[in-house]
Amino acid sequence: MPDNDRFRTGLSGRWLRVQRSICAGDRPDRIADLATKAAADDLRRIGGLGPVVERLEAAESRSGNEGWPDTIMDEASVSSRHHLTLFAANQLTRQLALTSPVTALHAFAERVISNLTNDRFDRMLPNVLGPGKLTAARFADLRDDIQRHPQMTKLCDQLVKHPDAAGLHAPRGTVRPRKIHDLLNTEVSEL
């Protein structure tokens, strides 16, 4: 760019809010609210569970093919990627077959949300870790706390009710803004 502008890639605007909130040291409840909104936005964008199921079915139907045409990678890595995808699809199918359909759908929704949030948190790593920032252990604990937060559980329940993500919204936030009267009568050091 002529004026040395830099554009961040890899995270949507909602996930950038989560990253800024983590860097600012906000409370885990606030970060969980932002992460839930970002995850709901991503799920609406991809179309819910349907595209994930289609990818798993496509991977399973390609089990006879030894390699996929890929101009970037060699055939050995493509073949190993293909076998790894098939292994994951078979393991998931086997695990979900042992439960009732409702429980299996809920477990599948949990796994989709978990994988989605893990991917976004992994993309944040270069900007969140470092000297004067979070440590890797603290970031991992924070990520686990956010994924176990009741907001994410409510989002999973809504995804089970709306598997195509039409009408999917993040649950109401747990962090409510303070009332003006309380803010005016509170000392600055307590804010």
Buried (B, 14 or more C-beta within 10 A) or exposed (E): EEEEEEEEEEBEEBBBBBBEBBEEEBEBBBBBBBBBBBBBBBBBEBBBBEEBEEEBEEBEEEEEEEBEEEEEEEEEEBBEBBEEBBEEBBEBEEEBEEEEEEEBBBBBBBBBBBEBBEEBBEBBEEBBEEEEEBEEEEBEEBBEEBBEBEBBBBBBBBBBEBBBBEEBBBBEBBEEEEEEEEEEEEEEEEE
